[in-house]
Amino acid sequence: MERYLFVIDYQNDFVDGALGFPGAETLDAAIAEKILSYGKGHVLCTRDTHFDNYLDTREGRNLPVVHCLKGSRGWQVYGRTAQALAQVEAPAIDKVSFGMDPTDPDTAAVLPARADEIELVGLVSNICVVSNAVVLQSRYPNANIMVDASCTASFDKGLHEKVLDVLEGLQVRVLNR
């Protein structure tokens, strides 16, 4: 069985930076442990990636908080999660919008050819986690897609709970709710 873990945008700017929020840092140990349990060849991560023109983009006009500028401290993966990703040599997928683009040649080059089971963790549940769950569900229509609720969060607890309901409605299995 081909099992993969996708760590979504667990970056400094979403934990303790420009868009950080209380409680985001508490996910670090559990995400790092999960990465190590999957091991080399079974973990990928995404990085929200923006450039100097961020405020001129659709997202920047709707969320005018500069964050995750490529190469900045805020763009780097946070804490023990970063160490665990390095340990298992997880490839990173830089994405310029909420969901990754599986047709982008750099992204396509690291995505597995086949996946039977995909688990997602990371930030932010009601934006990038749900977006990438949908992208991966479309890319791997027969894979069982899961989101570990204990390893994701949002700045808005109400939206977090609602998106977990939406994920279940999209036939994504929500674990540890």
Backbone torsions as a table, in degrees:
resi	resn	phi	psi	omega
1	MET	NA	131.6	179.4
2	GLU	-91.5	107.0	-178.4
3	ARG	-113.1	136.7	-179.1
4	TYR	-136.5	146.4	173.8
5	LEU	-111.5	129.2	173.8
6	PHE	-111.2	119.1	176.6
7	VAL	-95.8	113.8	-172.9
8	ILE	-96.7	115.4	166.6
9	ASP	47.3	40.5	177.3
10	TYR	-83.9	70.0	-172.3
11	GLN	-108.1	157.0	-178.2
12	ASN	-51.9	-43.7	-177.7
13	ASP	-63.2	-24.0	177.7
14	PHE	-92.4	-13.5	-179.2
15	VAL	-98.8	-59.8	-176.1
16	ASP	-133.1	16.0	-178.0
17	GLY	-109.4	-143.5	-171.9
18	ALA	-53.3	-37.0	-179.7
19	LEU	-119.3	21.8	179.6
20	GLY	-68.2	159.2	179.9
21	PHE	-149.6	151.9	-178.9
22	PRO	-57.8	133.1	178.3
23	GLY	101.0	-21.2	-179.4
24	ALA	-61.3	-36.3	-178.7
25	GLU	-67.8	-22.7	-177.2
26	THR	-72.5	-11.9	178.9
27	LEU	-80.9	-17.2	-169.5
28	ASP	-54.4	-53.2	-175.8
29	ALA	-62.8	-43.5	-178.2
30	ALA	-67.4	-39.1	177.9
31	ILE	-65.5	-45.1	179.4
32	ALA	-59.6	-43.0	179.4
33	GLU	-63.0	-41.7	179.9
34	LYS	-64.2	-41.2	178.1
35	ILE	-57.6	-48.2	-178.3
36	LEU	-65.6	-32.1	179.7
37	SER	-70.4	-31.5	177.2
38	TYR	-76.0	-40.9	175.8
39	GLY	80.6	175.9	-176.3
40	LYS	-58.5	136.5	177.7
41	GLY	88.0	-2.9	-176.6
42	HIS	-128.5	12.6	-178.5
43	VAL	-131.0	135.4	172.8
44	LEU	-131.5	156.0	175.2
45	CYS	-133.5	153.8	173.6
46	THR	-110.4	151.9	174.5
47	ARG	-129.1	121.9	170.5
48	ASP	-60.9	127.5	-172.1
49	THR	-133.9	117.2	179.3
50	HIS	-125.2	170.2	-175.5
51	PHE	-130.7	-179.0	-175.8
52	ASP	-58.3	-23.7	-179.8
53	ASN	-87.7	13.3	-174.7
54	TYR	-48.9	-46.2	-175.8
55	LEU	-66.3	-14.9	177.7
56	ASP	-92.1	-3.4	179.7
57	THR	-87.6	165.1	176.8
58	ARG	-56.0	-47.3	179.6
59	GLU	-61.4	-43.9	-179.1
60	GLY	-63.7	-33.6	177.1
61	ARG	-71.1	-30.7	-179.7
62	ASN	-90.3	-25.8	178.0
63	LEU	-133.2	81.0	-172.8
64	PRO	-78.5	55.1	175.3
65	VAL	-124.7	109.6	-179.5
66	VAL	-64.4	128.1	-178.2
67	HIS	-154.3	160.0	173.9
68	CYS	50.2	43.8	174.1
69	LEU	-69.9	127.5	-175.0
70	LYS	-49.9	127.6	178.6
71	GLY	89.8	-13.3	-178.6
72	SER	-78.7	167.1	175.7
73	ARG	-59.0	-41.3	-178.8
74	GLY	-63.0	-27.0	-180.0
75	TRP	-78.0	-22.8	-177.6
76	GLN	-69.5	150.6	176.5
77	VAL	-71.5	145.4	-173.1
78	TYR	-81.6	140.6	161.1
79	GLY	48.0	-136.6	-178.3
80	ARG	-63.6	-27.6	176.9
81	THR	-60.7	-43.7	178.3
82	ALA	-60.7	-42.8	-180.0
83	GLN	-64.2	-42.6	-179.6
84	ALA	-66.6	-40.9	177.8
85	LEU	-61.1	-41.6	177.9
86	ALA	-64.9	-39.6	-178.2
87	GLN	-62.3	-38.3	-179.7
88	VAL	-94.0	5.6	178.4
89	GLU	54.3	45.8	-179.0
90	ALA	-71.9	129.1	175.7
91	PRO	-70.2	147.4	178.5
92	ALA	-105.1	140.2	176.3
93	ILE	-111.8	111.7	175.7
94	ASP	-82.9	129.0	-177.4
95	LYS	-129.1	140.9	-176.0
96	VAL	-99.2	-0.9	176.4
97	SER	-137.0	-174.7	-175.0
98	PHE	-59.6	-46.1	-179.7
99	GLY	-105.0	148.8	176.4
100	MET	-67.0	158.2	178.1
101	ASP	-108.3	101.1	-177.3
102	PRO	-66.8	-11.5	177.1
103	THR	-88.6	-11.6	175.5
104	ASP	-65.2	129.3	-175.8
105	PRO	-56.4	-39.0	179.6
106	ASP	-66.7	-39.3	178.2
107	THR	-69.4	-48.3	-179.2
108	ALA	-57.1	-33.7	-177.9
109	ALA	-65.9	-25.4	-178.1
110	VAL	-106.7	-13.4	178.5
111	LEU	-69.8	141.4	177.7
112	PRO	-65.1	148.8	178.5
113	ALA	-66.4	-34.2	-177.4
114	ARG	-140.8	146.7	175.0
115	ALA	-145.6	129.7	175.9
116	ASP	-94.4	-30.8	-177.2
117	GLU	-145.4	132.7	179.7
118	ILE	-131.7	130.1	175.8
119	GLU	-115.9	137.8	177.6
120	LEU	-116.7	141.4	174.2
121	VAL	-140.4	165.3	174.0
122	GLY	121.8	-155.6	-170.9
123	LEU	-130.5	154.9	-14.2
124	VAL	-96.1	136.3	-171.0
125	SER	-54.2	-44.7	-173.7
126	ASN	-88.5	6.2	177.3
127	ILE	-125.3	-80.1	-171.8
128	CYS	-80.9	-31.7	179.2
129	VAL	-66.1	-49.5	-179.8
130	VAL	-64.8	-39.5	179.3
131	SER	-60.6	-44.3	-179.2
132	ASN	-73.9	-29.1	173.9
133	ALA	-61.5	-42.0	179.6
134	VAL	-67.9	-43.7	178.3
135	VAL	-58.8	-47.0	-177.5
136	LEU	-68.7	-33.4	176.9
137	GLN	-65.0	-37.3	177.6
138	SER	-71.8	-39.2	-178.6
139	ARG	-70.5	-35.8	-178.4
140	TYR	-125.5	76.3	-171.8
141	PRO	-63.7	-19.3	179.9
142	ASN	-103.3	1.4	179.6
143	ALA	-79.3	146.3	170.6
144	ASN	-81.2	119.5	-178.2
145	ILE	-103.4	133.9	-179.1
146	MET	-133.5	150.2	171.2
147	VAL	-126.3	127.5	177.8
148	ASP	-87.3	107.3	-177.2
149	ALA	-62.5	-23.5	179.4
150	SER	-81.3	-6.3	-178.9
151	CYS	-122.5	24.8	174.2
152	THR	-145.6	159.2	-178.0
153	ALA	-161.7	175.2	176.9
154	SER	-143.2	159.3	173.1
155	PHE	-67.3	-16.7	-178.6
156	ASP	-122.9	105.7	-175.8
157	LYS	-62.2	-34.1	178.1
158	GLY	-65.1	-45.8	177.0
159	LEU	-64.6	-35.4	178.3
160	HIS	-58.9	-48.9	-179.8
161	GLU	-64.6	-40.1	179.4
162	LYS	-64.4	-41.3	-178.3
163	VAL	-69.4	-30.0	174.8
164	LEU	-63.7	-38.4	174.8
165	ASP	-63.9	-44.2	179.4
166	VAL	-61.6	-43.5	178.5
167	LEU	-58.7	-44.3	177.4
168	GLU	-61.5	-37.8	177.1
169	GLY	-65.8	-24.2	176.8
170	LEU	-90.8	13.6	179.4
171	GLN	65.8	29.9	170.8
172	VAL	-94.8	130.2	179.6
173	ARG	-79.6	123.0	179.2
174	VAL	-97.9	118.3	-179.2
175	LEU	-95.9	152.9	170.6
176	ASN	54.6	40.3	179.3
177	ARG	-83.0	NA	NA
